[in-house]
Amino acid sequence: MKPILPNLLVAGSAKCGTSSLHNYLAQHPEIFMSRAKEPRFISSQGMRFPLGGPADHKVEWWYIKDYNKYVDLFKDAVGYKVIGESSADTLYFHEHTIRTIKTYIGDPKILLVLRNPVKRAFSAYQHLVRDGRESLSFEEALKAEPDRIRDNWELIYHYRSVSKYYVPVKNFTENFSRVKVILSDQLEKNTEATLRDVFEFLEVDPTYKIDDTKTKYNVSGKPKSRWLHSVLSEGHPILKVVSPIARTFLSKEQRKKLSLKVQQMNLSRLQIDPNTERMLKDEFRGEIEKLEDLLKMDLSHWK
C-alpha cells in the first residue's frame, strides 16, 4: 500500500505565524494537519547533529528523522483533500530541503509566511529569552551569530540570517509550481480574508469559518514568573497532578486555549533599541527590495 504523504507544506519562516496558520488550517474539515506541528523531517535529512546551542538537545529530541515515523504522522489522513505539515525551518535550509522534498514528496503546494525581517529577528530573540536559552543582550547576540552558526546552534539563534528571505524564496518559487506567500501582518490583521485566499489556493471550501482567530500561538516575550512558565511548559511534573482535574471540567480545546491565555498573560514584551532597529532596517533594505521585485508585492511598510 502506497504511504500517505503530505501534499501541502507550510515551509516557513520561523517566528512569522506558522503556528497560528497550522492551527487555523487544522480546523478546516477538508484539511488534515499533522498533530506534530513541526516534525522537521525534511530539514533533518541534510543537517549536522548534534545541535550545539543551549538546550538544543531538547529541541532535537522532537525532530522526526526517520522516514517511517514521518509517514506515521499521516496514517489518519485517509479521505482528506489536503494533507499537510508545518516545519518553519524548511525555507531557511533550502539548499538541501528542496532536494529532499522532491525526493520524498514531489511537487506539493507550498505556503510561506513572511514577516517584517527586523520584527522577526527580535521575536526570535524574545522566544529564546522566554525559554531561558538566551543570556546575551540582543546586540551581543547579533555579534555572536556567526560563531553560533559555525558551532551548529539551532536556527532560532540565526537572527539575521533567517530574516534574509530573498534567496530561499526565489529558490522555492523556481523549484515548485505552486508556492503562495502570505504576510504575517495580513494573517493577523485580516485573518478571515487571508484564510479565504489560502483556502482558495488549496482548493477547499473558502467560506469555512475558523472560530478561534483571536487565539495567538507560540507568543514570545520575557516571563514575569519563570516558575509559572516552567509549569505551563509541556512535560512539567505538576501537570500530571493538575491535568486529570482540568479534564473533568474542560474539553481538550478549552484546556489548550486556557493554557495559551495564561502563558500570554505571564509574558512581558521586550523593546528593541531604536539604534539597533535602524541598523537592521538599513541592512535588510536591499533584501526587501529584491523580494518586492520577485513577488510583485509592496513591502514598503517593512522599510
Steps between C-alpha positions, in 0.01 A plus 500: 500500500634839399576717805301818558727803482424873517391693193539827692802640682488810716871549445587811700617731614571468874326750734276623219167346602537143377362365831183707465455405134550131581230512767258690274551255212448203733146619574386476137309173443673436167851550638708261708799655677745280689452507877876543533500861385868517413642156415804643317552171315582681176767726648648222715601300191781745425595632843794438731422349837528552788395863511736713707302774677363525856226241550510419128494131595144551628401647163678227308310240702176576316651502148356212301802371309366159395294467181261238641427716804433793266257291294329397825401865560253475212350155560164653599482731196296266280226688317635852551549721196798683647762329719760724654769569754675817617874512559618859524862417417430347157540833318822600676681175419393522135838381372414145601126503584393563140683185392349303789146616419541395137639163604230406750193708409535640149333833427269586793328831554722730706391772742760751617421748778733800509530777757673836524860372526597725792193399701560135414860512622406671828208262552741206466718664765200544732404136440838387633486743793157357581638147510813591697730413208637850427719681755646775279350833408352516150797704378751254648305208354512656153879525527519139617283367216780400256676297771175336603423402141853357468447301820169358370257671737132455417360732232301710752836658595564602137329836555628687195539206266147361529364850428670509159220353290587587140725210396300220670165636374644533150625142509162369617307691232738371233483137615131454581199580286258608775650735756296759688651771719301644791601801707467447875349843560224419250438167673472679835302809398283360221481138609168407341585647159849352505370154587237522227781571253704208638201264480447600135867424433453160663177441304288433808180675611608867532190597698580281801529714813780442749372558853811593700681758288556712811712229661874566468743211486870478598518861625844631601596717794670502839314298768384704799518175697762251387340238727156540340654481153673178604176354637314578178775351287424155365611214721527681834425256788234724655290463184460130577310604814299787350409346163255232626308767694493736201376219272198457728376853438649611167521358150838449336453815290395704804805379695726594212354850469517556877864393510587733210316788667681456832835471321435826314397680817828388659711655222625857477617632166858619471582815303763516229755782523410765236861518377512123454167512318628768260819306438310182412251688279791638299657155480181331376393774256668349196359156581150642527525684169612185317216307664250765390615460142491120519152478652351813335392598850512833683715459811562870564356468852799276584743773398 
